[in-house]
Amino acid sequence: MPGMIRRLFLTSLTVLALALPAVTHAGQTLQRVIDFKTLKVGMTADQPPLNMLSRDKTLMGFDVDLARALANAMRVKLEIKVMPFGDLMTSLDDGTIDLVISGMAITPERSEQAAFVGPYMMSGKSLLTRDSVLAKVSGSEEFNRGDLTLAALKNSTSADFVREAAPEAALIEVDHYDEAVKLILDGDADGMVADMPVCRLSVLRFPERGLVTLDNPLTVEPIGIALNKDDREFFNLVDNYVEAYTRIGVLTKLRKQWLEETSWLAALP
């Protein structure tokens, strides 16, 4: 993490520690964090620029920095558990992890399973392709064709989007975005539906392979932090921290670092 942002985190965390009230009653998740002095956060580590592995296998990205900031504010150790996207909600439900910070869109269906803090950023569905015709679509009805094969992350809102908006197209569900990009590059898929930051990054990573993405997203989606819905005390604590990060500009600086600047691309494999 760049020195300026690190100093900002340290300053803001000190302010937060003094400003927020002490916990007098802890729910199950919060009590576990307090007892073991560890915050367990689930993410996929393959959703750049939100979370990813560097060339030396170090976790990096917007979500990683946000998780680190929350653990520092709670004065506990951060333990990031890497798993496929489709396993995140199950792991949250069974207590394997305390939070999901992994580019997860807030939806009515997911809100039945978990509580969401945020949104901490906004995203939207886009299309990654090498097809010049597909690259110019402005609505999902334009790729609802039986001759198309589209890839999307398993158990994601992107996969749901393809099923609902393009039922005529064939859908391939993958565990990792790299699998979908490879399908496109190998000619086994016509495109990948994913969040716009993921599509844009794929274009930057493979500048000579003819990949293109849409100028504007097809949808607008709020991205939030998922927690156990039965632990109100823990929800309030995390919500207070995220609100404070919003007010003092920490989230704005993270967006600039990971969504606008490209210097970090050099650390990727």
N, C-alpha and C positions, 0 to 999 in steps of 0.2 A: 504494500500500500504506500503511495507517495507520502513523503514527510508531512506536507501541508495537511492532507486529510487525516493522517494519524494524529497530528497535534490537535486538530479540530475535534476528533473523537475523544481524545483524553480530556480536553477542556469541557466538552459538552457532557461527558459522562460524569465528571465531577459535579457539575451543576445539577444534573439529574439526581445524583445520589443524595444531594443536600435538599433538593426541592420535594422529592416524592416521599410520602409518608411511609413509615415502617409497616411491614406486614404483621398484622395481629392475628389473622386467621388464614390458614392456607388450605386450599383444596388439594385433591390428590396429586395433580401434576405439579403444582407449585411446591407442595411438600416434598415431592421426589427430587425436584431441582435443589431445594434447600438442603435436604438430608445428604445427597450425594455430591453436592456442590458442582454439578455438571448440567449443562443444557445440551440436550440431544436434538439435533436438527436434521431432518431428512431432506435430501435433494438428489438430483440425478447426476450431476457433474458433467452433463453433456448438453446443456442448454445455453450456449454462449449467446450473448455476453453476460447472461445472468449467473450461470455457474458452469465451470469447466475445469479441465485439468491442463496444466501447463506442460511444457516439454519435459520438465523434471518431475512430473506427476504431482505437483502442488496444486491444491484447489485455489481457484481465483474467480473473480466476477462480482457483479453487483450483489447477488444474494449472499455470497460468502462474506463480503464486507459488512452487510447488514446483520447477518447472524453473529459475526464477531463483535459488532458493536453492542448487540443485545446481551451477549454473554458477559462482556466487560462491564456493562451497566449493572448487571445482576451480581457481579463479583464472583462468577463461577467459571469453570473450565468449559470451553466449547468442544463438543464432540459431533462432528458431521458424519452422518451415516449415509453412504451413497447407495442408491437402489434405483431400479427402474421406476419410471413415473407411475406406472400402474399399481405399484406396491405402496405408494406413499400414504394413501388414505387408510389402508388396512393397518399399516404400521403405526399410524397415529391412533387409531381406534384401540389397538391392543397394547399401547403404552411403550412400544419399542422406541418411539421418538416422542419428543415433547412438542415440536413445531414442524410444520412443513413450510420451508421457504424455497420454492423451486418454480418460479414463474407460473404459479397456479392461478388460473382465472376463477373469479368468484361467480358461481352459478347457483340457481335455485336448488338444483339437485345436490350439489356439494354442500350447500348450506343446511341441508337436512342431516348431513353426516357430521359436520364440524362447524365451529364458529370461525369467522374470518375477521382479522384485524386489517384495516386498510380501506381502500387500496393504497399501496405504496408506489404504484406506477400504473400507467394505462398502456395497453397494447391493442393488437387487432390481428385478425387472420389475414395472411397474404399467401402468395403462391410463388414457389421457386420452380423454375423451368428452364429448358433450353429451346422451347418452342416459341417462335416469334409471334404466332397468333395468340397463344395463351398469355404471353407476356403483356398483351394489351387489353385483356378483359377488364371490365369495370364492375361486373356482377357475377354471382355464382351461377346464374342460369346459362351463362356463356360457356361453362365447362361441364354442364350436365349432359354429357354425351357418352354413349355406350362404347365408343372407340377409344376412350381415355382410361389410363390407369394412374391413380393418384395415391401417393404414400402419405401417411400421417402417424404420429406417435400413438402408441397403444393406450387406450383408456383416457384419451385427451379430448378436450373440446374441439380440437382440430379434426379428429376422427369423427366425432359427432356431427361436426359441420359438414363434412363430406357426405355422410349418410343422409342428412336432412336436405342439404342444398343441391347435391349432385348424386341422387340415387342411381342414375343410369351409369355412372362411372364405376369402374372397378376400384376397390379400396384395398391397399396393402398396409396393414398395421405393423409398425416396427417398434423395437424396444429403445432404439437410439437414433438421433437425428443423422448421425454419420451413415447409418444404414440406408436411410432414405436418399441422402445425397448420392451415395454410391449407385443406387438403383437408377437415378436420373442420368448420372454420368455413363453408366453401362448401357443405357437405352432400355432398361427394364421397367421404367416408370416415366410417364410424361411430365409429372410434376410432384411437388411436395407441398401440402398445405400445413402451415405452421405460423407461429407468431411472427410479425414483421421483423423484429430485431434478429431473429434466427435466420430468416431468409436473406436479409441484407448482409449479415456476416458471412454467410455461405458464398455470396457473390464476391466479397472481398478476399476470402480465403483461396478461391480458385479463379483468379482473374483471367486465366488463359483458357478456361474450359467452356466459355460461352453461356454461363449461367446468368439469368436475369430474374428480377422480381418486380412486383407491381409498384407503381408510383404511390398509390394510396391503398390503405388497408380495406378489406372487404367488410370488416366488422370493427367495433370498438369494444374492448374487454378490460374490466378492472382486474388487476393482479393483487392478491392479498396473501397474508400469512394465515395458515390454517392451524387451529388449536382444538383441543378437546372441548366440546360445547358444554360439558358438565362442570367445568372448572372456571367459575366466574372470576375468582380472585386472580388467577393467572392471566385470564383474558384482560382484565383491567390493568394489570401491571404492564403487559406487552403493549397494550393500546396506548398507555400513557407515554411509554418510551417512543413509540413511532410518531405520536402526535408531537412530542418535543423535537424529534429529529426533523419533522416537517417544518416546524416553526423556526428553528435555528439554522436551517439551510443545509443540513447534512445530506438529506435525500437529493436535493438539487445538485450538490457537488458529486454525488455518486452517479447520478444520471449523466452528468457532463463527462465524467471520467470513462464510464463504460458504454454509454449509448451514443456519444458524439465524437469523442477522441478515438484514435485508432492505434496509438503507440503500443498498447498492450498486445496487439496482434503478433508482435515479434516473439512473444513468449509461448505461443501456441506450437504444438508439434508440427 
